[in-house]
Amino acid sequence: PRLVLVDGTALIYRAFFAIPATFRTATGLPTNAIYGFALMFNKLFAGRKPDCGAVIFDAPGPTFRDEAYADYKADRAPMEDTLSVQLPYIDRLVEAQRFPTLSVRGYEADDVIGTLTRRGLDEGFEVLIVSSDKDFTQLIGPRVRMFDPMRDVTYDEVLVQKKWGVRPEQFVDLLALTGDSIDNIPGVPGIGQKGAAQLLKDRPTLKQLLDELEDL
């Protein structure tokens, strides 16, 4: 059986910025995010329905990461009004497709998808994550793939190694070294992606790397 987990928040933002803001109804309601989301969603499930699936959205309000690190995503602008006004229509679009939606207060869609992925694997499912968010790289494995609907690319273990230079289970350590500018998280000064990948090639985990710092 196959479980499909759609990162609804990521798809909404990709649609909003990919489709021109000139897309509006006769009354002036912006529709670029609605239209783009519908295109990606319909293409994804054209002619084939998964055994199980859900569309997961970020819940409004702060998350546990904001409490742990005050500068988390601090440089991000608030959601534009022209996007927020479209969200109820996207909810209705998903409901019309008879897909369940889910959000958990205090957590991002990423966290919920990560939990559902682990549970799906425990129940014997193959899991397909639909998103363009690189953070899901850490979940990819023999029974987990990630499909980027904007680039029409499916990531597996081989493609992760080719793109990032590390195995999926090393991806968190890679970001710990390089930081993540998208989330406003600093890394180790002077270490870029290639350098971090090389360090993790010689010493497979960040813990081992830290234990052997004197040998570098």
GUSEKOL-11508 format. One line per 5 residues: number of its first residue (from 1); for each residue x, y, z of N, C-alpha, C, O, CB. Coordinates in steps of 0.2 Angstrom, whole numbers. Glycine has a CB too. Layout:
BEGIN
NUM = X,Y,Z,X,Y,Z,X,Y,Z,X,Y,Z,X,Y,Z; ...
END
This chain:
BEGIN
1 = 4,-6,0,0,0,0,4,6,0,10,6,2,-5,0,6; 1,12,-3,5,18,-3,2,24,1,-4,24,0,6,20,-10; 6,27,5,3,33,8,6,39,5,12,40,5,5,32,16; 2,44,3,4,50,0,3,56,5,-3,57,7,0,52,-7; 8,60,7,8,65,11,10,72,8,15,72,6,12,64,18
6 = 5,76,7,6,82,3,7,88,8,3,89,12,-1,84,-1; 13,91,7,15,97,11,11,103,8,13,107,3,22,99,10; 5,104,10,0,109,7,3,116,8,2,120,3,-6,109,11; 6,118,13,9,124,14,14,126,9,14,131,6,12,125,21; 19,121,8,24,122,3,21,123,-4,23,127,-8,29,116,3
11 = 16,119,-6,13,120,-12,9,126,-13,9,129,-19,8,114,-14; 6,129,-8,3,135,-9,8,141,-10,6,145,-14,-1,137,-2; 13,141,-7,18,146,-8,21,146,-15,22,151,-18,24,146,-2; 23,140,-17,26,139,-23,21,141,-29,23,144,-34,27,131,-25; 14,140,-28,9,142,-33,9,149,-33,8,152,-38,3,138,-31
16 = 9,152,-27,8,159,-26,13,163,-30,12,168,-33,8,161,-19; 19,161,-29,25,165,-32,26,163,-39,30,166,-43,31,164,-28; 24,157,-41,25,155,-48,20,157,-53,21,158,-59,25,147,-48; 14,159,-51,8,161,-55,8,169,-54,8,171,-49,1,157,-53; 7,172,-60,7,180,-60,1,182,-55,-4,179,-55,6,182,-67
21 = 2,188,-52,-3,191,-47,-9,194,-51,-14,196,-48,1,196,-43; -8,194,-58,-13,197,-62,-19,192,-62,-25,194,-65,-11,198,-69; -18,186,-60,-24,181,-60,-29,183,-55,-28,182,-49,-21,173,-59; -35,185,-57,-40,187,-52,-47,186,-55,-48,185,-61,-39,195,-51; -52,186,-51,-59,185,-53,-61,192,-56,-58,197,-55,-63,182,-47
26 = -67,192,-58,-70,198,-61,-71,203,-55,-71,209,-57,-77,197,-64; -72,201,-49,-73,205,-43,-66,207,-40,-66,211,-35,-77,202,-38; -61,205,-43,-54,207,-40,-51,202,-35,-46,204,-33,-55,213,-37; -54,196,-34,-51,192,-29,-45,188,-32,-46,186,-38,-56,186,-27; -39,189,-29,-33,185,-31,-34,178,-32,-37,175,-27,-27,187,-27
31 = -32,175,-37,-33,167,-38,-27,164,-40,-27,158,-42,-38,166,-43; -21,167,-40,-15,164,-43,-13,158,-39,-11,153,-41,-9,169,-43; -14,158,-32,-12,153,-28,-17,147,-28,-15,141,-29,-11,155,-20; -23,149,-29,-29,144,-30,-27,140,-36,-28,134,-37,-36,147,-30; -26,144,-42,-25,141,-48,-19,136,-48,-19,131,-51,-25,146,-54
36 = -14,139,-46,-7,135,-46,-8,129,-42,-5,123,-44,-2,139,-44; -11,129,-36,-12,124,-32,-16,118,-35,-15,112,-35,-15,126,-25; -22,121,-38,-26,116,-41,-23,112,-47,-24,106,-48,-32,120,-44; -18,116,-51,-15,113,-56,-10,107,-54,-10,102,-56,-11,118,-60; -6,109,-48,-2,104,-46,-5,98,-43,-3,92,-43,3,107,-41
41 = -11,99,-39,-14,94,-35,-18,89,-40,-17,83,-39,-19,97,-31; -21,92,-45,-24,88,-50,-19,84,-54,-21,78,-56,-29,92,-55; -14,87,-56,-9,83,-60,-6,77,-56,-5,72,-58,-3,88,-62; -5,79,-49,-2,74,-45,-7,67,-45,-4,62,-44,-1,76,-38; -13,68,-44,-18,62,-43,-22,61,-50,-27,57,-49,-22,64,-38
46 = -19,63,-55,-23,62,-62,-23,54,-63,-18,51,-64,-20,66,-68; -29,51,-63,-30,44,-65,-27,39,-60,-28,33,-61,-26,43,-71; -25,42,-54,-23,37,-49,-24,40,-42,-22,46,-40,-15,35,-50; -27,36,-38,-28,38,-31,-24,34,-26,-23,28,-27,-35,38,-29; -21,37,-21,-17,33,-16,-21,29,-12,-27,30,-11,-12,37,-12
51 = -18,24,-9,-22,20,-4,-24,24,2,-30,23,5,-18,14,-2; -20,28,4,-21,33,10,-17,39,8,-12,39,5,-19,30,17; -20,45,11,-16,51,10,-19,57,14,-25,56,17,-17,53,3; -16,62,14,-18,68,18,-14,74,15,-9,74,13,-17,67,26; -17,80,16,-14,86,14,-13,90,21,-18,91,25,-18,91,9
56 = -7,91,22,-5,94,29,-3,102,28,1,103,24,1,90,32; -6,106,33,-4,113,32,-1,115,39,-2,112,44,-11,117,31; 3,121,39,5,124,45,-1,126,49,-5,129,46,10,130,43; 0,125,55,-5,128,60,-4,136,61,2,137,61,-6,124,66; -9,140,62,-7,147,64,-4,147,71,-5,143,75,-13,151,63
61 = 0,153,71,3,154,78,10,151,78,13,148,74,-1,151,83; 14,153,84,21,150,85,21,143,86,17,139,87,24,154,91; 27,140,84,29,133,85,34,132,91,37,137,93,31,130,79; 36,126,92,41,125,98,47,127,96,52,129,100,41,117,99; 49,128,89,55,131,87,56,138,88,62,140,90,56,129,79
66 = 51,142,88,51,149,90,53,150,97,56,154,99,44,152,88; 51,145,101,52,146,108,59,143,109,63,146,114,47,141,112; 62,139,106,69,136,106,74,141,104,79,142,106,70,129,103; 72,145,98,77,149,95,73,155,92,69,155,88,80,145,89; 74,161,96,70,167,95,71,169,88,66,173,85,72,172,100
71 = 77,168,84,78,171,78,76,166,72,77,167,66,85,172,77; 72,161,74,70,156,69,65,159,64,60,162,66,67,150,72; 67,159,58,63,162,52,62,170,54,57,172,51,57,158,51; 66,173,57,65,180,60,65,185,54,62,190,54,70,182,65; 68,183,48,69,188,43,63,187,38,63,190,32,75,187,40
76 = 58,182,39,53,181,34,47,186,35,45,188,41,50,174,35; 45,189,30,39,194,30,33,190,32,32,184,30,39,198,23; 28,193,35,22,190,36,18,188,30,20,191,24,17,194,41; 13,184,30,10,182,24,6,188,21,3,191,24,5,176,26; 7,188,14,3,194,11,-4,193,11,-7,187,11,6,194,4
81 = -8,198,11,-15,198,12,-18,195,5,-23,192,5,-18,205,12; -15,196,0,-17,193,-7,-16,186,-7,-19,182,-11,-13,196,-12; -12,183,-2,-12,176,-2,-17,173,4,-20,168,2,-5,173,0; -17,176,9,-21,174,15,-29,173,13,-32,169,15,-20,178,21; -31,178,9,-38,178,7,-39,172,2,-45,171,1,-39,185,3
86 = -34,169,-1,-36,163,-5,-36,156,-1,-38,151,-4,-30,163,-10; -33,156,5,-33,150,9,-39,146,10,-40,140,9,-30,152,15; -45,150,12,-51,146,12,-53,143,6,-56,137,6,-57,151,15; -52,145,0,-54,142,-6,-50,136,-7,-52,131,-10,-53,147,-12; -43,136,-5,-39,131,-6,-41,125,-2,-41,119,-4,-32,132,-5
91 = -43,127,4,-46,121,9,-52,118,6,-53,112,6,-48,125,16; -57,122,3,-63,119,0,-61,115,-7,-64,110,-8,-67,125,-3; -56,117,-10,-53,113,-16,-51,106,-14,-53,101,-17,-48,117,-19; -47,106,-8,-45,100,-6,-51,95,-3,-51,89,-5,-40,100,0; -55,98,0,-61,95,3,-65,92,-3,-68,86,-3,-65,99,7
96 = -66,96,-9,-70,93,-14,-66,87,-17,-70,83,-21,-70,99,-20; -60,86,-16,-56,80,-19,-57,75,-14,-54,69,-15,-49,82,-20; -60,76,-8,-61,71,-3,-55,68,0,-54,63,1,-65,65,-6; -50,73,1,-44,72,4,-44,75,11,-46,81,12,-38,75,0; -42,71,16,-42,74,23,-37,79,23,-31,79,20,-41,69,28
101 = -38,84,27,-33,89,29,-31,89,36,-35,87,40,-35,97,27; -25,91,38,-23,91,45,-18,96,46,-13,98,42,-19,84,46; -18,99,52,-13,104,55,-14,103,62,-19,102,65,-15,111,53; -8,104,66,-7,103,73,-4,109,76,1,111,74,-3,97,74; -8,112,80,-6,119,83,1,117,87,2,113,91,-11,121,88
106 = 6,122,86,12,122,89,17,118,85,23,118,87,12,118,95; 15,115,79,20,112,75,19,114,67,14,116,65,19,104,75; 24,113,64,24,115,56,22,108,53,22,103,55,31,117,54; 20,109,46,18,104,42,23,99,42,22,93,42,16,106,35; 30,101,42,35,97,41,35,91,47,36,85,46,42,101,41
111 = 34,94,53,34,90,59,29,84,58,30,78,60,33,94,65; 23,86,56,17,82,56,18,76,50,17,70,51,10,85,54; 21,79,45,23,74,39,28,69,42,28,63,40,25,78,33; 33,71,45,38,67,48,35,62,52,37,56,52,44,71,52; 31,64,57,28,59,61,23,54,57,24,48,59,23,62,66
116 = 20,56,53,15,52,49,19,47,44,17,41,43,11,56,44; 25,49,42,30,45,38,32,39,42,32,33,40,36,49,35; 34,41,48,37,35,53,31,30,54,32,24,54,40,38,59; 25,33,56,19,29,57,18,24,51,16,18,52,13,33,60; 18,28,45,16,24,39,21,18,38,19,13,36,16,29,33
121 = 27,19,39,32,14,38,31,8,43,32,3,41,39,17,39; 29,10,49,28,5,54,22,1,52,22,-5,54,27,8,61; 17,4,49,11,0,47,12,-3,40,8,-7,37,5,5,46; 18,-3,37,20,-7,31,18,-3,24,18,-6,19,16,-13,31; 17,4,25,16,8,19,23,10,15,28,10,19,12,14,21
126 = 22,11,9,27,15,5,25,22,6,19,23,5,28,12,-2; 29,27,7,27,33,8,30,38,2,36,38,0,30,36,15; 25,42,0,27,47,-5,26,54,-2,20,56,-1,24,46,-12; 31,58,-1,30,65,1,30,70,-4,35,69,-9,36,67,7; 25,74,-5,24,79,-10,26,85,-8,22,89,-4,17,79,-13
131 = 32,88,-10,34,94,-7,41,96,-11,44,92,-14,36,94,0; 43,103,-11,49,105,-13,54,107,-8,59,110,-9,48,111,-18; 52,105,-1,56,107,5,61,102,6,60,96,7,51,108,11; 67,105,5,73,101,6,74,97,13,77,92,14,79,105,5; 70,100,18,71,97,25,68,90,25,70,86,29,67,101,30
136 = 64,88,20,62,81,20,67,76,17,66,70,18,55,81,16; 72,79,15,78,74,13,80,69,18,81,63,16,84,78,11; 80,71,24,82,66,30,77,60,30,79,55,33,82,70,36; 71,61,27,66,55,28,67,50,22,64,45,23,59,58,28; 70,52,17,70,48,11,74,41,13,79,41,16,74,51,5
141 = 71,36,10,75,29,11,72,24,7,68,26,2,73,27,19; 73,18,8,71,12,3,63,12,2,61,11,-4,73,6,6; 59,15,7,52,15,6,49,22,6,43,23,7,49,10,11; 53,27,6,51,34,6,54,38,0,60,38,-1,53,37,13; 50,41,-4,52,45,-9,49,52,-8,44,53,-4,50,42,-16
146 = 52,57,-11,49,64,-11,48,66,-18,53,66,-22,54,69,-7; 42,69,-20,41,71,-27,40,79,-26,36,81,-22,34,68,-29; 44,82,-30,43,89,-31,39,91,-37,41,90,-43,51,93,-32; 33,93,-36,28,94,-42,30,100,-46,28,100,-52,21,95,-39; 34,105,-44,36,111,-48,41,109,-53,41,111,-58,38,116,-43
151 = 46,104,-50,52,102,-55,50,96,-58,54,94,-62,58,102,-51; 45,92,-56,43,86,-59,49,81,-57,51,77,-62,41,86,-66; 52,81,-51,57,77,-50,56,72,-43,53,75,-39,64,81,-48; 57,66,-44,56,62,-38,63,60,-35,67,57,-38,52,55,-40; 64,62,-29,70,61,-25,70,54,-22,66,52,-18,72,66,-20
156 = 76,50,-23,77,44,-19,84,44,-16,87,50,-17,76,38,-24; 86,39,-13,93,39,-10,98,41,-15,103,44,-13,94,32,-7; 98,38,-21,103,40,-26,104,47,-28,109,50,-28,102,35,-32; 98,50,-29,98,57,-31,100,61,-25,103,67,-27,90,59,-34; 98,60,-19,100,64,-13,108,64,-13,111,69,-12,97,61,-7
161 = 111,58,-14,118,57,-14,121,62,-19,126,65,-18,120,50,-14; 118,61,-25,121,65,-31,120,73,-30,125,76,-32,117,63,-37; 115,75,-27,113,82,-26,117,85,-20,120,91,-21,106,83,-26; 117,82,-15,120,85,-9,126,82,-7,130,85,-2,115,84,-3; 128,76,-9,135,73,-7,135,69,-1,140,67,2,140,78,-7
166 = 129,68,2,128,64,8,122,59,7,118,60,3,127,69,14; 122,55,12,116,50,12,110,54,16,111,58,20,118,44,16; 104,52,15,98,55,18,99,56,25,97,61,28,92,52,16; 101,51,29,102,51,36,107,56,38,108,57,44,103,44,39; 112,58,34,117,63,36,115,70,34,118,75,36,123,61,32
171 = 109,71,31,107,78,29,106,83,35,108,88,34,100,77,25; 104,80,41,103,85,46,110,87,49,111,93,50,99,81,52; 115,83,49,121,85,51,124,90,46,128,94,47,126,79,51; 123,89,39,125,93,34,123,100,35,126,105,35,123,91,27; 116,101,37,113,107,38,116,110,45,116,116,45,106,107,38
176 = 117,106,50,120,109,56,127,112,54,129,117,58,121,103,61; 131,109,50,137,112,48,136,119,43,140,124,44,142,107,44; 132,118,39,131,124,34,126,129,36,127,135,34,129,121,27; 122,127,41,117,132,42,111,132,37,112,128,32,119,139,43; 106,136,38,100,136,33,98,143,33,94,145,37,95,131,35
181 = 100,147,28,98,154,27,90,155,26,88,160,28,102,157,21; 87,150,23,80,150,23,76,151,29,71,154,30,77,144,19; 79,147,34,76,147,41,80,152,46,78,152,52,76,140,44; 85,156,43,88,160,47,92,157,53,93,159,58,84,166,50; 95,151,51,99,147,56,107,147,53,108,145,48,97,140,56
186 = 111,150,57,118,150,55,122,144,56,120,139,59,122,155,60; 127,143,52,131,137,52,138,138,54,139,144,58,131,134,45; 142,134,53,149,135,55,153,140,50,153,138,44,153,128,56; 156,145,52,159,150,48,164,146,43,168,143,46,162,156,52; 164,148,37,169,145,32,167,138,29,171,136,25,175,145,35
191 = 162,135,31,160,129,29,154,129,24,149,131,26,159,124,35; 155,127,18,149,127,13,147,120,12,149,115,16,152,130,7; 143,119,7,140,112,6,145,107,4,145,102,7,134,113,1; 149,109,0,154,104,-2,159,102,3,161,96,4,158,107,-8; 161,107,7,166,106,13,163,102,18,166,97,21,168,112,16
196 = 156,103,19,153,99,24,152,92,22,152,87,26,146,102,26; 150,91,16,149,84,13,156,80,13,155,74,15,147,85,6; 161,84,12,168,80,12,169,78,20,172,73,21,173,85,10; 168,83,24,169,81,31,165,75,34,167,71,37,167,87,36; 159,75,31,154,69,33,156,63,29,153,57,31,147,71,32
201 = 159,63,24,161,58,20,167,54,24,167,48,24,164,59,13; 171,58,27,177,55,31,175,52,38,177,47,40,182,60,31; 170,56,41,167,55,47,160,55,47,157,61,47,170,59,53; 156,49,46,149,49,44,144,53,49,139,54,46,147,42,44; 146,54,55,141,58,59,144,64,62,150,65,63,138,53,65
206 = 140,69,64,142,75,67,146,74,74,151,77,75,137,80,68; 143,69,77,146,67,84,153,64,83,157,66,87,141,62,87; 154,60,78,160,57,77,165,63,74,171,63,76,160,52,71; 163,68,70,167,73,68,169,77,74,175,79,75,163,77,63; 164,79,79,166,83,85,171,79,89,175,82,92,160,85,88
211 = 170,73,90,174,69,94,182,68,91,186,68,95,172,61,95; 182,69,85,189,69,82,191,76,79,195,76,74,189,64,76; 189,81,82,191,88,80,198,89,80,201,92,75,188,93,84; 202,86,85,209,87,86,213,84,80,219,86,79,211,85,92; 210,79,77,213,75,71,212,79,65,216,76,60,211,68,71
216 = 208,84,64,207,87,58,213,91,56,213,95,50,201,91,58
END
